[in-house]
């Protein structure tokens, strides 16, 4: 039976290879999940290896932040369950950051289809009380289509206690009659944030669920990236001093290619609104 709910049921488990004597129960006390940020981007881009581009794509990106609570540097393996049972599931990008957050390392990962997990080894040691940040992007075809009307049913089930959790929905260009349920506390209508709808939670407990329904109408078949004017794309460095939450929404979860395209798109949108 085809699932309509897009479930991100993530279980982060660090296998601390430097200390085989550590038991699985002790891992939870060594690395604490401090923050998880999820971006839901309908019709933003197709996977680079997609041949047929018929069904509207869904890009999901999330960034996790964990802290090493132990007194020793740690380097080990991260294993994440992903919704590989969803229609046309594909990994897009996996990376982690240097300890000073100045570098991003694209990661070689292993997929276990039987377990439904992706795993990789941390690029650097995590020093005591330092944070470890990672980024994962994946694609599915879980948007339900009824002529021009699009519907996305989204379920997030927390994998652990999370201090700070936020989720943002990025509206595709030319979308009309956009409705999110439950409604965000504050709809993003400022020019710098147009089309970004965000939810923020504190103290999310393991097993806690967050459910959302997004509906909109769109007769445009091209994703956001294909609609961008190549002439208006500028180097990423030129945006370093711009304070634009919409830019950050993409930058927080996207690889270099999507980051550049995302920045260009929102710059173009902002310019139109300012004239």
C-alpha angles and dihedrals in degrees: 000000000000111000118229095189117084102215123196101189100168122184112187112202121174112203100202100215094184092067114036090178092070111103124222091250090059095054091075090060094049102052118034123198104232104168141007123188120189127190120197111199115180116195092358098126144338121239110269091242096049110124103182113044102195108116117060107256128232120210118197121190130179136180122201130197121199131174129217105233094179127095093238133070111258132205121171149116129309119206122190128183110222131189093261091156091069118107113280095351113188134172113235109177138352124185145143135208136245116252092260090046091236096116136046120209118203106220134223104227139188124225120208106196093185093055094032093231141128120210138184141166119253112256094224139017114271108231122218111286091003123127127240117211127193136177129207128180125186138168135221139169096230099126109115113225127206105170105291094347117096125193129189122186110196130188126183118190114191115240095200143348106303122192096204125017128175135172127192131192115210112210115225118236117272092019115149136191092023112187127179123190120233091031115237114253090241122022112222104238102145114113091243092054104031113148096016117114115186139188125195127198135179128204099012110185128221110273094019114138131216117193127193137176121202122189130174142149122242130161094182111101099192117093120237096263094054090052094057119109108241090210090062096052110108134184115281091238090066090066098050094105097041115108103209121145091201089058090050092050089064097033093055094065109016135097121235095273096050092039092059092046093046093052092050093050096053092043089055091049092049092050092053091051092051095057 
